[in-house]
């Protein structure tokens, strides 16, 4: 129980730092092609990592800016302290803190928090998913022409197949969005705003918490080929379950 309370408390504290710096002057750097990092990213990464290591010195810690500490530990915190950095830089309020607890390679607890909108999503293995304490569930959309899909594009993964799959899904769905935060995209699938989410070039810290929240809300999370044992393979497909086979079909078709 202490681990869970600690994660929720740390998520809120980290979110407060983000909120205090939202739409304020930022020091922005490029850490790769079209891949931004700010002084706030760096500060909260250190804040989160040091807070965890102080409270749980033997646990592993994986963050976006500092990949893996205590990597042999069977219990790890997987963290994206500021998911949606480009949104943060531009003042677009789709930004999140994402923290998950992994035990023996299985995610057992996950929190995604949008501090700007004060939306706190929690998923616990076998116990469901909530938004601000209220139970959430994936949508019941079963006809793809009624589906609202969300995706993201990682610069280094952009190629002909990326655009072809996007065009195919766009032509079949009600519409497609690109919101810039994988953690929140998953959370919004979990609460039924989006009916499906897919993306390539994704990292474990982007989706660890969100993938559990989707599953605990009744959704399905796999690779593009439909493999449930996806083990953070660098691609993700998450849906309400009813549209999953159709999404796999569309992605495979290109």
C-alpha positions in Angstrom: 0.0 0.0 0.0 2.8 2.4 0.8 4.2 2.1 -2.7 0.8 3.0 -4.2 0.3 6.0 -1.9 3.9 7.1 -2.6 3.3 7.0 -6.4 0.1 9.0 -6.2 1.7 11.6 -3.9 4.8 11.8 -6.0 2.8 12.2 -9.2 0.8 15.1 -7.7 4.0 16.8 -6.5 5.6 16.5 -9.9 2.5 17.7 -11.6 2.5 20.8 -9.4 6.0 21.7 -10.7 4.8 21.3 -14.3 1.7 23.4 -13.6 3.8 26.2 -12.0 6.0 26.3 -15.1 3.2 26.0 -17.7 3.2 28.8 -20.3 6.2 30.3 -18.5 9.7 31.0 -20.0 11.5 27.7 -20.6 15.1 26.8 -21.6 14.6 24.5 -24.6 17.2 22.2 -26.2 17.2 19.6 -29.0 18.2 16.2 -27.8 17.5 14.7 -31.2 15.8 15.6 -34.5 12.5 17.4 -33.5 12.9 15.9 -30.0 12.8 18.7 -27.4 13.9 18.7 -23.8 13.4 21.6 -21.3 15.0 22.7 -18.1 11.8 21.5 -16.4 12.1 18.0 -17.9 15.6 17.7 -16.4 14.6 19.2 -13.0 11.6 17.0 -12.5 13.5 13.9 -13.8 16.1 14.4 -11.0 13.4 15.2 -8.5 11.4 12.1 -9.2 14.4 9.8 -9.4 15.9 11.1 -6.1 12.6 10.9 -4.3 12.2 7.2 -5.3 15.8 6.2 -4.5 15.5 7.9 -1.1 12.2 6.1 -0.3 13.0 2.8 -2.0 16.8 2.5 -2.3 16.8 -1.1 -3.7 14.2 -0.5 -6.4 15.0 -0.1 -10.1 14.2 3.2 -11.7 13.7 3.7 -15.5 13.1 7.3 -16.7 13.2 9.0 -20.1 16.3 11.0 -19.2 18.1 8.4 -17.1 17.4 5.0 -18.5 17.8 2.3 -15.8 19.2 2.4 -12.3 19.4 -0.8 -10.2 18.4 -2.7 -13.4 18.7 -6.2 -11.7 16.0 -5.3 -9.2 12.7 -7.3 -9.6 10.7 -4.2 -8.6 11.0 -1.1 -10.8 9.5 2.3 -11.1 9.0 3.3 -14.8 8.6 7.0 -15.2 8.0 9.7 -17.8 8.0 12.8 -15.6 6.8 15.0 -18.4 5.1 13.3 -21.3 4.2 15.7 -24.1 7.2 18.0 -23.9 6.4 19.7 -27.3 2.9 20.4 -26.0 4.4 21.8 -22.8 6.7 24.1 -24.8 3.9 25.4 -26.9 1.4 25.8 -24.1 -1.0 23.1 -25.2 -2.5 21.5 -22.1 -2.1 17.8 -23.1 0.9 17.0 -20.8 1.2 14.4 -18.2 3.2 12.7 -15.5 3.3 8.9 -15.9 4.6 6.6 -13.2 4.2 2.8 -13.1 5.3 0.0 -10.8 6.6 -3.1 -12.4 7.0 -6.4 -10.4 8.8 -9.3 -12.1 8.2 -7.8 -15.6 4.5 -7.2 -14.9 3.0 -3.7 -14.5 0.9 -3.8 -11.3 0.1 -0.2 -10.7 0.1 2.9 -12.9 -0.8 6.6 -12.6 -1.2 9.1 -15.4 -1.8 12.7 -14.2 -2.6 15.8 -16.3 -1.8 18.6 -13.8 -3.2 21.3 -16.1 -6.7 19.8 -16.2 -6.3 18.1 -12.8 -7.1 14.6 -14.2 -5.7 11.7 -12.2 -6.0 8.3 -13.9 -5.1 5.2 -11.8 -5.0 1.6 -12.8 -4.3 -1.3 -10.5 -3.9 -4.9 -11.7 -7.1 -6.8 -11.1 -8.9 -3.8 -9.5 -10.0 -1.6 -12.4 -9.2 1.9 -13.5 -10.4 5.3 -12.2 -10.4 9.0 -13.1 -10.3 11.2 -10.0 -11.7 8.3 -8.0 -14.6 7.4 -10.3 -14.5 4.1 -12.3 -13.8 4.4 -16.0 -14.4 2.0 -18.9 -13.5 1.9 -22.5 -16.1 2.8 -25.2 -18.7 0.4 -26.7 -18.1 1.6 -30.2 -18.3 -1.5 -32.5 -18.6 0.0 -36.0 -15.3 1.4 -37.3 -17.0 4.2 -39.2 -18.0 5.6 -35.8 -14.6 5.3 -34.2 -12.4 8.2 -33.1 -8.8 7.0 -33.3 -5.7 8.7 -31.9 -2.1 8.2 -33.0 1.4 9.8 -32.8 4.3 10.2 -35.1 7.9 9.7 -33.9 10.2 11.6 -36.3 12.7 8.7 -36.8 9.8 6.3 -37.5 8.2 8.3 -40.2 8.2 6.4 -43.5 5.9 5.4 -46.4 4.1 2.7 -44.3 3.5 5.1 -41.5 1.6 7.4 -43.8 -0.2 4.6 -45.6 -1.5 3.1 -42.4 -2.6 6.6 -41.3 -4.4 7.2 -44.6 -6.1 3.8 -44.4 -7.4 4.3 -40.9 -8.4 7.9 -41.6 -10.4 6.7 -44.6 -12.3 4.1 -42.6 -12.8 5.8 -39.2 -15.0 8.7 -38.1 -11.8 10.7 -37.6 -8.2 10.6 -36.3 -6.4 12.8 -33.8 -2.8 13.4 -32.9 -2.5 14.8 -29.4 1.2 14.5 -28.6 1.1 12.5 -25.3 1.1 8.7 -25.4 0.2 8.5 -21.7 -2.8 10.6 -22.1 -3.8 9.0 -25.4 -4.0 5.7 -23.5 -5.9 7.2 -20.6 -8.4 8.7 -23.0 -8.9 5.3 -24.6 -9.5 4.0 -21.1 -12.2 6.5 -20.4 -13.9 6.1 -23.8 -13.0 9.4 -25.5 -10.9 7.6 -28.1 -11.9 4.1 -29.4 -8.3 3.2 -30.3 -4.7 4.3 -30.2 -1.7 3.1 -32.2 1.9 4.3 -32.5 5.3 3.0 -33.5 8.7 4.1 -32.0 7.3 4.2 -28.5 9.3 3.6 -25.3 8.4 1.7 -22.1 8.2 4.9 -20.1 5.7 6.4 -22.5 3.1 3.5 -22.1 3.8 1.5 -18.9 1.2 3.2 -16.8 -1.3 3.9 -19.6 -1.3 0.4 -21.0 -2.3 -1.0 -17.6 -5.0 1.7 -17.2 -6.5 0.7 -20.6 -6.5 -3.0 -19.7 -8.1 -2.4 -16.3 -10.8 -0.3 -18.0 -11.7 -3.3 -20.2 -9.6 -2.6 -23.2 -7.1 -4.6 -25.1 -3.4 -3.7 -25.6 -1.1 -5.6 -28.1 1.5 -5.2 -30.8 0.4 -4.2 -34.3 0.1 -7.9 -35.1 -2.2 -8.5 -32.1 0.4 -10.2 -29.8 -0.7 -9.6 -26.2 2.8 -10.4 -24.9 4.1 -7.3 -26.5 6.7 -6.6 -23.7 7.1 -2.9 -24.8 8.3 -3.9 -28.2 8.4 -0.3 -29.6 4.9 -0.3 -31.0 1.5 -0.4 -29.4 -2.1 -0.9 -30.4 -4.7 -0.2 -27.7 -8.5 -0.3 -28.3 -11.8 -0.9 -26.6 -11.4 -4.5 -27.7 -14.4 -4.5 -30.1 -12.4 -2.7 -32.8 -9.1 -4.5 -32.3 -9.2 -7.1 -35.1 -10.2 -4.4 -37.6 -7.3 -2.1 -36.4 -4.8 -5.0 -36.8 -6.2 -5.7 -40.3 -5.8 -2.1 -41.4 -2.3 -1.8 -40.1 -1.3 -5.1 -41.6 -2.8 -4.2 -45.0 0.0 -1.7 -45.7 
